[in-house]
Amino acid sequence: MSVPGTIRTLIVDDDASVCRLHVRYVEGLAGFTVVGTAATGQEAVDFAAANEVDLILLDMHLPDFSGIEVLHRLRGLTRDAIDVIVVDVGE
């Protein structure tokens, strides 16, 4: 459970080491808490549908479908809008 007024953040990245790095960074920010992580697009959509999330830090290159597809599926959720920060690292 997060502290009232904190920004509940979901980290979505299929690279476990990058995910851990993002978690450490976000947890170190005042007013933010990490409420979950996901390694696939489907995990992200399922988590966001079942939990209260204010912000998603989203990798564009996921093993099952793209971050753009995650955004399309999130749009279909019947709840308040979720802010998304897109992470895309060129190869």
N, C-alpha and C positions, 0 to 999 in steps of 0.2 A: 504494500500500500504506500502510495506517495504522499508527501506532505502537501496540504492544500496550497494552491497557488504555484506549485512547481509544474514545469513543462514535462509531461510524460512522453518519453522518447523511445521509439522502436528503431533499432539498428538492423539494417538488412544488408548483409554481405556474405558471399559464399567462401571467402578467404578467412579462415578462423583467426589468423594472426592480425589481419586488418580489422576484423570485427572487435577483437579484444582491445586494440589500440583506440578505436572509436569509443568503446565503452568507457575506458579509462579517462579519455578526454572529456566526454560528456558528463560523466559522474563528477569530474573536478570543477565543473561550471556551477556557479551559484544559481539556484532556481531551476535546475534541470535534474531529472532522474531518468535512468534507463529502466523501462518497464519490461523490456524483452528484446530478444535477438531472433533473427531468422536467417537461414542460409539459402532459402529458395524464394521465388516469387509467391508460390502457393502458401508457404508457411507465413509469409508477410501478410498476405490477404486474410488468411484464416485468423492470425493473431489480431489484426486490426478490427476484424469483424466481431471478435469475442471480447475485446478489452478496450478500455478507454485509452486512446493514444492522441496526443496533441501534435506530435512532430515525428516524421519518419526520415531517417538518414538512409538514403536508398542508393545502392549500387545499380548501375545500368546493365551490367553484364552478369546475369544470374544463370544457373544451369538449366532451369526449366523454361523460363521465358524472360523477356527483357523487362527492364525497369519501366519502360513505357507501358507495357501490358499490365504491370502492377498498378500503375496510375489509372488506367482504364477500368480495371476491376475495382479499385478503391472508390472510384466515382460512383459505382453502383450501390455502395453501401448506403443504407437509409439512416444517416446520422449526421452530426455536425461535420463540417469540412476538416480535413487533416492537412496541416502544412507539411510540405515535403522539401527536403534538400537533396539534390541529386549529386551523387559522387560518380565521376567517370574519369578513370586514369588511363591515358593512352598507353598502348603497348610499346 
